[in-house]
Amino acid sequence: MTNNRKIILWTSLFFLLFPLSAGPSNAQPDSADSPDEIILHLKWKHAFQFAGFYAAQTQGYYKAANLNVTIKESSIGDTPLDAVLSGQAQYGVWGPNLLNHRLEGSPVVILGTVFQHSAYGVISLKSTGIRAPGDLVGKTVAVESGMGLAQLQAMLLHEGVPLSQVNIVPHDWNLDNLMHGKVDAEFSYITDQPNQISMRGEQPATLQPINYGIDFYGDCLFTTEDQISKHPNQVRAMRQASFQGWQYAMEHPDEMIDYILKLPGVAQRGLNRQHLEFEARHMEPLLQPKFIQPGHTNPGRWERMADLQVQLGIIEPGYSLDGFIYDPNLPEDSVWIKPLLTGLTLAILLAFIVAFWNMQMRRTINQRTAELHQSEQQLRSLFENAPIGLWLEDFSLIKARFEELRQLGTTNFPLYFQEHPEELSHLYQLIKVVDVNLEAVRLHRAANKNDLKNSLTETFTEESFAVFQEEMIALAAGQQTFESDALVHTIDGQKVHVFLRLVLGGDHDDWSKTYLAMMDISERKKAEKNNLEIERQIQHGQKLESMGILAGGIAHDFNNLLMAILGNADLALSDLSPTAPVRPFIHEIHATSRRAANLCQQMLAYSGKGQFEIKTIDLTELTMEMTHLLKSIIPKKVNFRQELASPGPVIEADVAQLQQVVMNLITNAAEAIGDAMGTVTIVTEIRDCDASFLQKSRLADPPKPGRFACLKVSDDGEGMNPETLDKLFDPFFTTKFTGRGLGLSAVLGIIRGHKGALIVESSRGVGTTFDVLFPLVESSALEPASQEDQSSSTTSWQGKGLVLMVDDEESVRTVAGRMLKKMGFEVLEAEDGLQAVEVYKTNADAISFIVLDLTMPLLSGEEAFTRIREINPRVPVLMASGYSKEEFAFQFGTRKGCGFIQKPFTLKRFRQEIQSFLDTQS
């Protein structure tokens, strides 16, 4: 008889004599095979903190496992621990306090860990100045009892801060206590509380225990020993489906946020998308879903947590964690294979079929070996062809050095590295490069892998060592990951900006497989730099714009005041005899008022609202005239050097405004030289300018590239530093003495009004150069720079009829009314736009024309004009304003029967404008 036939015969006889069902069985039906309701009791109210359990339900993972799960919120006094122990719920979510309850006799069992790192931390307002554990001395901190207090106490102990020096008060989870200063800090959730503080307008500050060597677990899924004993298959299915849900939730946070926002009570608690996004973003480093399988639990870490509490006097020594951590790899129904007879039967059966099993095992080993080989090849391919640079490094010697330093008494590694910078170089030498991928070779421009592996020190810049120091501090504190931006060298010496992420491949005890990923972000950094420069230019433009608005408003109000002074002086002169003793004094008032009006024109020029009289002029001729006039007031030590193009560049500009530019630039250049000998160089030329050059313009909106007439004024004086350059065009700013006026601010406004550009370059000890660019005119039709308009009007013209004078300034109404009466008109007055409409309604048939202020309360000049024209579409209206004619044209365009006069005006000019305006209407 063959061996195989003997085995079959004896096996058959054995099963006849010793059936496997021998012995009674107490097994109960497993609820994984029935749809009975299962209660999962959460730690608190609905939030992203429980997103994985929602995902297991919404994605059908519970349903696929034949689990009918109901997720229940907690409330004050209703904890998942009490619910599970009392049988009101089968499963719960609770923190690391489960360890203490287990050691106190509760039959709780950890099924898996959700948070690989504790979500607790010390949270304070940034204004309190709490930056390190030592800053808590003498402060009041709100802490809940149990693991919360244990973590805080452990962190303080690690940093040498006695708990007795910190005022600990019970935590009532009321954020108002922190916001109103009743407590200085609280030991709370870093995934939620900092965001709530920011939403209230304060800046939060946090201290995490993990950064000081204290690394506790966070939320866990748990049940009881009785549940595992009676329903082993259900427990296994519940655990697998729940952590499958956590994998999905962390990969699809936006989808889960949409779901959570629809849950009952969420909106009523004030949670919104921003809150949940903040929570999800700050949970990711605590769960580590990309590197650690959700649910992973390390018994060694629970032992270290227990040992630390023994050291703190919370737990008695000699504890046992047997049965506390669930083993998902136990065979199904293994708890029911207890009868001794069944065990003996299986042992005898295995002895009979050992030969067959060995054969199957060899087949399985060969198959698994082939699969592992294939898997290794796939992983190898992924490593080699990854689109980011990957380094596989051995940090074992660094870990050993850390342990050596701790034995020597080093506890504060940041301070140690600061006091011993040579230690970083030593640690750097301890790194062993095991392998690099092809992208790392390309990123560092190496010839091959060996070339890169042998040139590790050449790839680090001085900035890289600062990042390396932060990396070593993180690893010394117990972190398994680290990420940062860094600047590294390529093999050929070029610098590359990279984003790097370091991950310890094993657990805290194995640093032999450390992965370093690098991504080239040079283009992103360049774009960020460009964006910052653009933002700076925009801010500068906004600053000039706001100052321009201020200057324009001041000029408008001053023009109204000057209208009264200048007008009354003009009226007085017209009535005085040529030999009157007071006539010279009134002449002086009149002249001074005109100079004040010119100052207002400078302010309007700065605001970009100045009144320009555009003419075609030769830039060289105007510059020569101004230089000749200025030589008499410039110190004799200053030498003028002129390089003027002939014929000069032709531009369209306001002569008076352009003279202002030339005068300001030359006098500023001469003052920059001071009492020393120096040279002011003046150049006129035609220049072709591209976009990159025009982008340097001090104006926010540079002109388009093209040909420009250029006026260059440079000096070899002391020059300016960047801070002075930034303030150069601020109104009334000077480095000489105060009260100088608008100066270069007005120059900037004039150039802006002429659609030009202004570029300034200056260096300390070298001097300053101003390049003023105006659009070039390809024309030879020039007008003399000194030409003045001659009016054909005379002072003898008289009018007649009724005039409505409208202005909100009483002094302006009074003086303008007197002028109109002197011309022969009768006058009605109105003090605002609304009154003007009412007066015109009453006297529409008698009023010949209206003088209407442009800027008024109640109704603006434009609104009053519109309503008056609704009464009589043909009534002539002469608009008056302290702003320029361009501002009037912008609002009124070319409306018929509408003229303009700028305040302040003289009696002669007022007469000329009215005569010309009425002639046009007739």
Protein Blocks (a to p, Z undefined) as FASTA:
>chain_A
ZZklmmmmmmmmmmmmmcfkgocdfbdcdfklpccdcddddfbdcdfklmmmmmmmmnom
mmmnopacddddddehiafklmmmnopafbdcddfklmmmmmnopacdcfbdfblbdfbd
cdddfklopabfklmgopacdddehjllmmmmmmmmmnopafklpccdddehiaklmmno
pafbdcddfklmmmmmmmnopacddddfklnopacddddddddfklmmmmmmlmmmmmmm
mmmmmmmmmmmmmlmmmmmmmpghklmnopafklmmmmmmmmmmmnommlpcghiacfkl
mmmmmmmmmmnomacghiafehkaccfkbcehklmmmbfklmmmmmmmmmmmmmmmmmmm
mmmmmmmmmmmmmmmmmmmmmmmmpcbdcddddfklmmmmmmmmmmnopablmlmmmmmm
mlmmmmmmmpccfbdcfklmmmnopablmlmmmmmmmmpcfklmmmmmmmmmmmmnopab
dcdddddddfkopacddddddddfblfklckbccdddddfklmmmmmmmmmmmmmmmmmm
mmmmmmmmmmmmmmmmmmmmmmmmmmmmmmmmmmpcfklmklmmmmmmmmmmmmmmmmmm
mmmmmnopaccddddddfklmmmmmmmmmmmmgcfklccddddddddddddddfklmmmm
mmmmmmmmmmmnmmadcddddddddddddfklmmmpcbfbdcdeddddddddddfbebpa
fklmmmmmgghiafkbghibjmlmmmmmmmmmnopacdddddehkbpcddddddddddfb
dcdfkbccddfbdfkbccedjdddddfblklmmmmmmmmmmnopacdddfbfklmmmmmm
mmmmmpmbdcddfbdghiafklmmmmmmmmmmmbccddddfbdfklmmmmnopaehiacd
dddddfklmmmmmmmmmmmmZZ
